[in-house]
């Protein structure tokens, strides 16, 4: 089904089996604010590396497994089946960096990340600049053989676990630069760490950069050069969000179906009541449509289709899959009834965790703008029937 090869199925089934070993820790993590004992998390990461489920987006040239885009999607889909970010041990370091990293950057940050020895964070979003990076206020200026960074970044995901952070800032002439900052580093301070709806180990603090000095060799790419690598990053992240949403929806379909089969109401299984059966059917139908779209876009990436077309199609996949998963989670809570409102229930956790998927890596509204703009400038065929 879905036209998967034997190798595709092997990778998917390996990821599925691994994720199912993580599921017993979900409630423990939930009640502990998302944090498991460090030794357990380390064991999980080591196992992910051993199974070939770590850095799946990395080519063999830097020590990665060289998986196709579809195979990367298959792994992250399984990641989405487990709550509380436990699947994040199957990390995906910055693949876009492979083509632009200097030898220094490759040895200092990139290769250790592929090996699972270092982890990154991204400091891009600001209080008044989210999906629109043209509104960034953080600055960087040259001072001799250093850059000096000033600004405050919001929602710096995984900052508490990161060994280095990418910071996007604006030069005096208006050009944007991307700089790498080791952590901890003088002048980098956590302003505060807000609490979020989900409970995962990765925090999303507000971080200030006060006269932070980094060497010139920490510049990624060139000053004022085309930052196409950031577009590649957004496309990749949007596909991974879509994949995890499909996985989450599959978990919910599985769980609600079993509950509907075994919960007896008025002498018959809950799922035989037509209104509940309708919700189950809608969940399965939307999931099937979302997965089909996701796999097709991944195959288009592997086939090397037009860059702009892929950008628009990744937006469509992220938009539809994230919205779909939200609807599936809402129905799942309803099907479980009072049980679905308990933190020990997977539907309650998914309901909270999936809400952010419609916001980060470009809100649903941004995805609609991207798709709409392509329709207006390039016509429907470019997105729907590229030849």
TAFENUR-V738400 format. One record per residue. RES is the residue in one small letter. SS is DSSP state (2 for helix, 1 for strand, 0 for the rest). PHI is phi in degrees with one decimal (NA if undefined). OMEGA is omega in radians with two decimals (999 if undefined). Layout:
BEGIN
res=RES ss=SS phi=PHI omega=OMEGA
res=RES ss=SS phi=PHI omega=OMEGA
END
This chain:
BEGIN
res=x ss=0 phi=NA omega=-3.12
res=x ss=0 phi=65.5 omega=3.07
res=x ss=0 phi=68.2 omega=-3.13
res=x ss=0 phi=-79.3 omega=3.07
res=x ss=0 phi=-79.2 omega=3.10
res=x ss=2 phi=-61.4 omega=3.12
res=x ss=2 phi=-67.9 omega=3.07
res=x ss=2 phi=-57.7 omega=-3.11
res=x ss=2 phi=-66.2 omega=3.11
res=x ss=2 phi=-62.6 omega=3.13
res=x ss=2 phi=-62.8 omega=3.13
res=x ss=2 phi=-60.3 omega=-3.08
res=x ss=2 phi=-68.1 omega=3.07
res=x ss=2 phi=-63.8 omega=3.13
res=x ss=2 phi=-65.0 omega=-3.13
res=x ss=2 phi=-61.8 omega=-3.13
res=x ss=2 phi=-63.4 omega=3.13
res=x ss=2 phi=-64.7 omega=-3.13
res=x ss=2 phi=-60.6 omega=-3.13
res=x ss=2 phi=-68.2 omega=3.03
res=x ss=2 phi=-77.1 omega=3.12
res=x ss=2 phi=-86.1 omega=-3.03
res=x ss=2 phi=-57.2 omega=3.13
res=x ss=2 phi=-62.2 omega=-3.13
res=x ss=2 phi=-93.2 omega=-3.02
res=x ss=2 phi=-61.0 omega=-3.08
res=x ss=2 phi=-67.4 omega=3.08
res=x ss=2 phi=-57.5 omega=3.13
res=x ss=2 phi=-65.2 omega=-3.13
res=x ss=2 phi=-59.0 omega=-3.08
res=x ss=2 phi=-75.3 omega=3.11
res=x ss=0 phi=-104.7 omega=3.13
res=x ss=0 phi=72.9 omega=3.10
res=x ss=0 phi=95.6 omega=-3.02
res=x ss=0 phi=-100.6 omega=3.00
res=x ss=0 phi=-101.6 omega=3.05
res=x ss=0 phi=-53.4 omega=-3.05
res=x ss=2 phi=-57.5 omega=-3.10
res=x ss=2 phi=-66.9 omega=3.11
res=x ss=2 phi=-70.5 omega=3.10
res=x ss=2 phi=-61.0 omega=3.12
res=x ss=2 phi=-63.1 omega=3.10
res=x ss=2 phi=-63.5 omega=3.14
res=x ss=2 phi=-63.7 omega=3.14
res=x ss=2 phi=-65.0 omega=3.14
res=x ss=2 phi=-60.9 omega=3.12
res=x ss=2 phi=-67.6 omega=3.10
res=x ss=2 phi=-61.0 omega=3.11
res=x ss=2 phi=-64.4 omega=-3.12
res=x ss=2 phi=-60.5 omega=-3.09
res=x ss=0 phi=-84.8 omega=-3.11
res=x ss=0 phi=77.7 omega=-3.11
res=x ss=0 phi=-105.5 omega=-3.12
res=x ss=0 phi=-107.8 omega=3.13
res=x ss=0 phi=53.7 omega=-3.11
res=x ss=0 phi=-64.7 omega=3.13
res=x ss=0 phi=-88.3 omega=-3.07
res=x ss=0 phi=-97.2 omega=3.11
res=x ss=0 phi=-72.4 omega=-3.14
res=x ss=2 phi=-65.4 omega=-3.11
res=x ss=2 phi=-63.3 omega=3.11
res=x ss=2 phi=-117.9 omega=3.08
res=x ss=0 phi=96.9 omega=3.10
res=x ss=0 phi=-83.8 omega=-3.12
res=x ss=0 phi=-80.8 omega=3.11
res=x ss=0 phi=70.0 omega=-3.14
res=x ss=0 phi=-68.8 omega=3.03
res=x ss=0 phi=-72.3 omega=3.08
res=x ss=2 phi=-59.4 omega=3.13
res=x ss=2 phi=-63.1 omega=3.14
res=x ss=2 phi=-66.2 omega=3.06
res=x ss=2 phi=-62.5 omega=3.10
res=x ss=2 phi=-62.0 omega=-3.12
res=x ss=2 phi=-61.0 omega=3.12
res=x ss=2 phi=-69.7 omega=-3.11
res=x ss=2 phi=-69.2 omega=3.04
res=x ss=2 phi=-60.9 omega=3.11
res=x ss=2 phi=-68.0 omega=3.07
res=x ss=2 phi=-54.5 omega=-3.10
res=x ss=0 phi=-69.3 omega=-3.11
res=x ss=0 phi=-76.9 omega=-3.10
res=x ss=0 phi=-110.7 omega=-3.06
res=x ss=0 phi=-88.2 omega=3.03
res=x ss=0 phi=62.3 omega=3.08
res=x ss=0 phi=65.9 omega=-3.10
res=x ss=2 phi=-66.0 omega=3.12
res=x ss=2 phi=-74.6 omega=-3.12
res=x ss=2 phi=-68.3 omega=3.03
res=x ss=2 phi=-66.9 omega=3.01
res=x ss=0 phi=-90.0 omega=-2.98
res=x ss=0 phi=-71.9 omega=3.09
res=x ss=0 phi=-125.8 omega=3.12
res=x ss=0 phi=-60.8 omega=-3.04
res=x ss=0 phi=-68.6 omega=-3.12
res=x ss=2 phi=-62.0 omega=-3.10
res=x ss=2 phi=-59.5 omega=-3.06
res=x ss=2 phi=-71.2 omega=-3.05
res=x ss=2 phi=-56.0 omega=-3.05
res=x ss=2 phi=-82.3 omega=-3.06
res=x ss=0 phi=-117.8 omega=-3.10
res=x ss=0 phi=-68.4 omega=3.00
res=x ss=0 phi=-74.6 omega=3.10
res=x ss=2 phi=-58.5 omega=3.13
res=x ss=2 phi=-62.1 omega=-3.12
res=x ss=2 phi=-65.5 omega=3.14
res=x ss=2 phi=-60.9 omega=-3.09
res=x ss=2 phi=-75.6 omega=-3.04
res=x ss=2 phi=-78.7 omega=-3.02
res=x ss=2 phi=-124.4 omega=-2.98
res=x ss=2 phi=-65.4 omega=-3.09
res=x ss=2 phi=-62.4 omega=3.06
res=x ss=2 phi=-60.7 omega=3.12
res=x ss=2 phi=-69.0 omega=3.11
res=x ss=2 phi=-63.3 omega=3.14
res=x ss=0 phi=-79.9 omega=-3.13
res=x ss=0 phi=84.2 omega=-3.10
res=x ss=0 phi=-91.3 omega=3.11
res=x ss=0 phi=-134.3 omega=3.14
res=x ss=0 phi=-132.8 omega=-3.07
res=x ss=1 phi=-110.8 omega=2.98
res=x ss=1 phi=-138.5 omega=3.14
res=x ss=1 phi=-119.9 omega=3.08
res=x ss=1 phi=-110.6 omega=-3.11
res=x ss=0 phi=-122.4 omega=-3.09
res=x ss=0 phi=-62.4 omega=3.07
res=x ss=1 phi=-129.5 omega=-3.10
res=x ss=0 phi=-57.5 omega=-3.09
res=x ss=0 phi=-117.6 omega=3.11
res=x ss=1 phi=-147.7 omega=3.14
res=x ss=0 phi=-106.1 omega=-3.14
res=x ss=0 phi=-67.5 omega=-3.14
res=x ss=0 phi=-95.9 omega=-3.08
res=x ss=2 phi=-73.6 omega=3.11
res=x ss=2 phi=-67.6 omega=-3.12
res=x ss=2 phi=-95.7 omega=-3.11
res=x ss=0 phi=-61.1 omega=3.13
res=x ss=0 phi=-110.8 omega=3.12
res=x ss=0 phi=-61.3 omega=-3.05
res=x ss=1 phi=-117.2 omega=3.00
res=x ss=1 phi=-139.6 omega=3.12
res=x ss=1 phi=-138.0 omega=3.10
res=x ss=1 phi=-78.9 omega=3.02
res=x ss=1 phi=-142.6 omega=-3.07
res=x ss=0 phi=66.9 omega=-3.12
res=x ss=0 phi=-99.5 omega=3.13
res=x ss=1 phi=-135.3 omega=2.90
res=x ss=1 phi=-105.0 omega=3.09
res=x ss=1 phi=-116.8 omega=-3.06
res=x ss=1 phi=-106.6 omega=3.03
res=x ss=1 phi=-137.8 omega=3.11
res=x ss=1 phi=154.7 omega=3.13
res=x ss=1 phi=-124.9 omega=-3.12
res=x ss=1 phi=-112.5 omega=-3.13
res=x ss=1 phi=-110.2 omega=3.02
res=x ss=1 phi=51.5 omega=-3.13
res=x ss=1 phi=-84.0 omega=-3.03
res=x ss=1 phi=-59.7 omega=3.10
res=x ss=0 phi=71.2 omega=-3.12
res=x ss=2 phi=-57.0 omega=-3.09
res=x ss=2 phi=-68.0 omega=-3.13
res=x ss=2 phi=-111.1 omega=-3.01
res=x ss=0 phi=-86.3 omega=3.04
res=x ss=0 phi=-98.6 omega=3.08
res=x ss=1 phi=-157.4 omega=-3.08
res=x ss=1 phi=-136.0 omega=3.01
res=x ss=1 phi=-86.9 omega=-3.14
res=x ss=1 phi=-119.9 omega=3.05
res=x ss=1 phi=-97.6 omega=-3.09
res=x ss=1 phi=-143.1 omega=-3.06
res=x ss=1 phi=-111.7 omega=3.08
res=x ss=0 phi=-78.3 omega=3.14
res=x ss=0 phi=-55.8 omega=-3.14
res=x ss=0 phi=-85.9 omega=3.09
res=x ss=0 phi=96.5 omega=3.10
res=x ss=0 phi=-71.1 omega=3.11
res=x ss=1 phi=-98.3 omega=3.04
res=x ss=1 phi=-133.0 omega=3.05
res=x ss=1 phi=-118.1 omega=-3.06
res=x ss=1 phi=-122.4 omega=3.09
res=x ss=1 phi=-100.2 omega=3.12
res=x ss=1 phi=-124.7 omega=3.06
res=x ss=1 phi=-66.8 omega=3.10
res=x ss=0 phi=-127.0 omega=-0.12
res=x ss=0 phi=-72.0 omega=-3.10
res=x ss=0 phi=-151.5 omega=-3.13
res=x ss=0 phi=-54.7 omega=3.11
res=x ss=0 phi=91.8 omega=3.10
res=x ss=1 phi=-95.2 omega=-3.04
res=x ss=1 phi=-134.8 omega=3.04
res=x ss=1 phi=-79.8 omega=3.11
res=x ss=1 phi=-73.2 omega=3.04
res=x ss=1 phi=-166.5 omega=3.14
res=x ss=0 phi=-119.1 omega=-3.13
res=x ss=0 phi=-65.9 omega=3.02
res=x ss=0 phi=-91.8 omega=-3.10
res=x ss=0 phi=-116.6 omega=-3.09
res=x ss=0 phi=-63.6 omega=-3.10
res=x ss=0 phi=-90.2 omega=3.08
res=x ss=0 phi=-119.0 omega=3.08
res=x ss=0 phi=-133.5 omega=-3.08
res=x ss=0 phi=-70.8 omega=-3.11
res=x ss=0 phi=-80.4 omega=3.13
res=x ss=0 phi=-88.4 omega=-3.10
res=x ss=1 phi=-131.2 omega=-3.02
res=x ss=1 phi=-75.2 omega=2.93
res=x ss=1 phi=-91.2 omega=-2.99
res=x ss=1 phi=-123.6 omega=3.11
res=x ss=1 phi=-100.0 omega=3.04
res=x ss=1 phi=-115.5 omega=-3.06
res=x ss=1 phi=-110.0 omega=-3.10
res=x ss=1 phi=48.5 omega=3.14
res=x ss=1 phi=-78.7 omega=-3.10
res=x ss=1 phi=-103.9 omega=3.07
res=x ss=1 phi=-132.3 omega=-3.13
res=x ss=1 phi=-65.0 omega=3.13
res=x ss=2 phi=-59.0 omega=-3.11
res=x ss=2 phi=-70.1 omega=3.08
res=x ss=2 phi=-86.8 omega=3.09
res=x ss=1 phi=-74.7 omega=3.07
res=x ss=1 phi=-93.1 omega=-3.09
res=x ss=0 phi=75.9 omega=-3.11
res=x ss=0 phi=-130.7 omega=3.05
res=x ss=0 phi=-65.4 omega=3.08
res=x ss=0 phi=69.4 omega=3.13
res=x ss=0 phi=-77.3 omega=3.13
res=x ss=0 phi=-64.9 omega=-3.11
res=x ss=0 phi=-93.2 omega=-3.13
res=x ss=2 phi=-64.3 omega=-3.14
res=x ss=2 phi=-65.0 omega=3.08
res=x ss=2 phi=-70.3 omega=3.07
res=x ss=2 phi=-65.5 omega=3.09
res=x ss=2 phi=-61.8 omega=3.13
res=x ss=2 phi=-63.1 omega=3.13
res=x ss=2 phi=-62.3 omega=3.14
res=x ss=2 phi=-61.4 omega=3.14
res=x ss=2 phi=-61.8 omega=-3.10
res=x ss=2 phi=-62.2 omega=3.13
res=x ss=2 phi=-66.6 omega=3.07
res=x ss=2 phi=-67.3 omega=3.13
res=x ss=2 phi=-69.2 omega=3.04
res=x ss=2 phi=-60.3 omega=-3.14
res=x ss=2 phi=-59.3 omega=-3.13
res=x ss=2 phi=-63.5 omega=-3.14
res=x ss=2 phi=-65.4 omega=3.10
res=x ss=2 phi=-66.1 omega=3.09
res=x ss=2 phi=-63.9 omega=3.10
res=x ss=2 phi=-63.4 omega=3.11
res=x ss=2 phi=-62.5 omega=3.13
res=x ss=2 phi=-63.1 omega=3.11
res=x ss=2 phi=-62.1 omega=3.11
res=x ss=2 phi=-59.4 omega=-3.11
res=x ss=2 phi=-68.9 omega=3.08
res=x ss=2 phi=-62.4 omega=3.12
res=x ss=2 phi=-61.2 omega=-3.06
res=x ss=2 phi=-67.2 omega=-3.11
res=x ss=2 phi=-70.7 omega=3.12
res=x ss=2 phi=-65.3 omega=3.11
res=x ss=2 phi=-61.2 omega=3.14
res=x ss=2 phi=-63.3 omega=-3.11
res=x ss=2 phi=-67.5 omega=3.11
res=x ss=2 phi=-78.3 omega=-3.00
res=x ss=2 phi=-104.3 omega=3.13
res=x ss=0 phi=-80.6 omega=-3.09
res=x ss=1 phi=-98.2 omega=3.11
res=x ss=1 phi=-131.2 omega=-3.10
res=x ss=0 phi=55.0 omega=3.02
res=x ss=0 phi=82.8 omega=3.13
res=x ss=1 phi=-145.4 omega=-3.12
res=x ss=1 phi=-57.5 omega=-3.12
res=x ss=2 phi=-53.9 omega=-3.09
res=x ss=2 phi=-68.9 omega=3.10
res=x ss=2 phi=-86.3 omega=3.01
res=x ss=0 phi=-77.4 omega=-2.92
res=x ss=2 phi=-59.1 omega=-3.11
res=x ss=2 phi=-67.0 omega=3.07
res=x ss=2 phi=-72.2 omega=3.10
res=x ss=2 phi=-57.5 omega=3.12
res=x ss=2 phi=-63.6 omega=3.11
res=x ss=2 phi=-66.3 omega=3.10
res=x ss=2 phi=-60.9 omega=-3.13
res=x ss=2 phi=-65.4 omega=3.13
res=x ss=2 phi=-63.2 omega=3.13
res=x ss=2 phi=-61.6 omega=-3.11
res=x ss=2 phi=-65.4 omega=-3.11
res=x ss=2 phi=-67.2 omega=-3.14
res=x ss=2 phi=-66.9 omega=3.11
res=x ss=2 phi=-63.5 omega=3.14
res=x ss=2 phi=-61.4 omega=3.13
res=x ss=2 phi=-64.7 omega=-3.11
res=x ss=2 phi=-64.8 omega=-3.12
res=x ss=2 phi=-64.7 omega=3.12
res=x ss=2 phi=-61.2 omega=3.10
res=x ss=2 phi=-61.8 omega=-3.09
res=x ss=2 phi=-58.7 omega=-3.12
res=x ss=2 phi=-64.8 omega=-3.14
res=x ss=2 phi=-65.4 omega=3.11
res=x ss=2 phi=-65.3 omega=3.11
res=x ss=2 phi=-61.2 omega=3.11
res=x ss=2 phi=-64.5 omega=3.10
res=x ss=2 phi=-66.2 omega=3.07
res=x ss=2 phi=-63.0 omega=3.13
res=x ss=2 phi=-62.3 omega=-3.12
res=x ss=0 phi=-80.9 omega=3.10
res=x ss=0 phi=73.4 omega=3.14
res=x ss=0 phi=-65.4 omega=-3.10
res=x ss=0 phi=-50.8 omega=-3.06
res=x ss=2 phi=-58.4 omega=-3.13
res=x ss=2 phi=-66.2 omega=3.10
res=x ss=2 phi=-61.6 omega=3.13
res=x ss=2 phi=-62.6 omega=3.11
res=x ss=2 phi=-60.7 omega=3.14
res=x ss=2 phi=-67.6 omega=-3.13
res=x ss=2 phi=-69.3 omega=3.06
res=x ss=2 phi=-63.5 omega=3.08
res=x ss=2 phi=-64.7 omega=3.11
res=x ss=2 phi=-63.0 omega=3.14
res=x ss=2 phi=-64.7 omega=3.13
res=x ss=2 phi=-63.7 omega=3.14
res=x ss=2 phi=-60.8 omega=-3.03
res=x ss=2 phi=-69.0 omega=-3.08
res=x ss=2 phi=-66.5 omega=3.14
res=x ss=2 phi=-70.5 omega=3.11
res=x ss=2 phi=-68.4 omega=3.10
res=x ss=2 phi=-59.8 omega=-3.10
res=x ss=2 phi=-62.6 omega=3.09
res=x ss=2 phi=-62.6 omega=3.12
res=x ss=2 phi=-67.4 omega=3.13
res=x ss=2 phi=-62.8 omega=3.14
res=x ss=2 phi=-64.9 omega=3.13
res=x ss=2 phi=-63.0 omega=3.12
res=x ss=2 phi=-66.5 omega=-3.13
res=x ss=2 phi=-62.6 omega=3.08
res=x ss=2 phi=-58.2 omega=-3.12
res=x ss=2 phi=-64.5 omega=-3.13
res=x ss=2 phi=-65.8 omega=3.12
res=x ss=2 phi=-71.7 omega=-3.14
res=x ss=2 phi=66.7 omega=-3.13
res=x ss=2 phi=-59.0 omega=3.10
res=x ss=2 phi=-61.5 omega=-3.10
res=x ss=2 phi=-70.1 omega=3.13
res=x ss=2 phi=-102.7 omega=3.14
res=x ss=0 phi=-92.8 omega=-3.11
res=x ss=0 phi=-62.3 omega=3.12
res=x ss=0 phi=-78.0 omega=-3.13
res=x ss=0 phi=-95.2 omega=-3.09
res=x ss=2 phi=-61.4 omega=-3.11
res=x ss=2 phi=-65.7 omega=3.13
res=x ss=2 phi=-65.0 omega=-3.14
res=x ss=2 phi=-67.1 omega=3.11
res=x ss=2 phi=-63.4 omega=-3.13
res=x ss=2 phi=-57.8 omega=3.12
res=x ss=2 phi=-75.4 omega=-3.02
res=x ss=2 phi=-69.0 omega=-3.07
res=x ss=2 phi=-75.8 omega=-3.07
res=x ss=2 phi=-61.8 omega=-3.09
res=x ss=2 phi=-72.2 omega=-3.11
res=x ss=2 phi=-63.6 omega=3.10
res=x ss=2 phi=-86.4 omega=-3.08
res=x ss=0 phi=-119.6 omega=-3.02
res=x ss=0 phi=-76.7 omega=-3.00
res=x ss=0 phi=58.6 omega=3.14
res=x ss=0 phi=101.0 omega=-3.11
res=x ss=0 phi=-61.4 omega=3.14
res=x ss=2 phi=-54.0 omega=-3.14
res=x ss=2 phi=-64.6 omega=3.09
res=x ss=2 phi=-66.0 omega=3.12
res=x ss=2 phi=-62.2 omega=3.12
res=x ss=2 phi=-65.6 omega=3.11
res=x ss=2 phi=-64.4 omega=3.13
res=x ss=2 phi=-60.5 omega=-3.12
res=x ss=2 phi=-65.7 omega=3.14
res=x ss=2 phi=-61.3 omega=-3.14
res=x ss=2 phi=-65.4 omega=3.11
res=x ss=2 phi=-65.4 omega=3.09
res=x ss=2 phi=-60.6 omega=-3.10
res=x ss=2 phi=-72.1 omega=-3.05
res=x ss=2 phi=-93.5 omega=-3.04
res=x ss=2 phi=-118.8 omega=3.13
res=x ss=0 phi=88.3 omega=-3.08
res=x ss=2 phi=-59.9 omega=-3.02
res=x ss=2 phi=-63.7 omega=-3.11
res=x ss=2 phi=-58.8 omega=-3.13
res=x ss=2 phi=-96.4 omega=-2.95
res=x ss=2 phi=-100.8 omega=-3.12
res=x ss=0 phi=-147.9 omega=-3.11
res=x ss=0 phi=-67.3 omega=-3.11
res=x ss=0 phi=-126.2 omega=999
END
